[in-house]
Amino acid sequence: MARLTDPDILARYKQALADWNIDGVVLKGRAADGLRTTLEGVTEKRFKESLYRYVCQENGEVDRVKEEREPWCKDWEWHYDLRPTINGLRLYVETRLYPESFSSRHEPIIQVVQIKPA
């Protein structure tokens, strides 16, 4: 795993996180279950705000990982891992940046696909 250092991609990632309170961050698939079981009592809103603070205010590390797992590698070239601490618990949060294409007119969003203890 390698820290995300590409300034353009990092700026898009932060742009999506900055919209955490609107629709810049969404929980997909089993992520909502992961939030509920891992961080009992933490609301989705508070979780999203914590990700924003971790990356944008605390300069938390974002790892860019080549997606090689089936079936996701067919649709995604990369996923992005975060390891914030929330309520004293260090987490592993797997995310995707959508759209990955810079040529898209769509605003970027972060899809949270996994939340578990690190």
N, C-alpha and C positions, 0 to 999 in steps of 0.2 A: 504494500500500500504506500502511496505517495501523497504527500500534502498537496492540496490544490494550490498552485502558485500562478496559473495562467490568469493574468489580471482581467481579461475580458469575461472569462467564465466565472471567476469569483465575483465580479461586479453583477453579472446576471443572477447568480445565486443569492447575493445580498439583496438585490432588487426584489426578488420573490419573497425573501424573508421579511423585508420591510413592509410588505402587504399582509403580514401574518393575521391581522385582525379583520381582513376583508376576505380574500380568497387566494392569497399567495402561498399558503401552506394547507395541504389537505392530507388527511389520513386515509390510506387505501388498504383494502383487504383486511388482514389480521392486525393491522397497526392499532386500531381502536381497542381490540382485546388486549394487546400488549400494554397499552397505556393503562387500562383498567386494572390489570392484574399486577403490573410492575409498580405503578405509582398510584396506589389506591387513594382516592380523594383528590387527586390533581385533575382539574378540569382540562378539557381539550384546549380551551382558550389560554389557560395558564401555561400549558405545555408548549404551545406554539410561541407564545411570548418568550418563554425560556430559551427556545432555540434561537430566536432573533437576538436576544441579549448575549447568548453564548458566542455566536459568530460575529455579529455586527458591533457589539459594544465591548466584549471581552477578548476579541480577536482569537476566539476558539478555533482549534484546528479542524479543517475539513479535508478528509482524505478522498482522493479521486481513485476509484478502483475499476479496472477493466472488467466488464461483465463477461464472465465465461461460463456461467451456470445455465443449464437448460431449465426451462424454456425461455428465460428472460434474455439471453444473449441474442435471440433472434430479433428482439424489439428495442433493446437498449445497448448502447456501446459502453456506457459507464454507469456506475452508481457512486453515491457520495456518502461517506460514513462520518458521523459525528459522535463524540463521546462526552456529552455534557454531564454535569453533576446537578441533579435536581432532588431537593429534599434530602441531601446527604448521600444519595445513591448515584454512583457513576453508571451511566447508561451507554448502550450501543444503539444508535439510531441510524438505520439504513434509509437513504433517501434517493430520489431520482430528480433530475432537473428536466422539466418539460416546458416547452420543446427544447431539445438539444440543439436544434438548428438555429443559427444566428440569422438566417434569412427569413424566418417566420415572423409574421406581423403580430402574433399572439404574445401577450405579456407572459413572462416566465412564471412557472409555479413550481413549488417543491412538493413532491409526493412522498410522504412518509410511509414506508412499506414494512418496517419492522422496528419494534421497540422492545428491548430486553436488557437485563443487567449486563454490564460489561465484564 
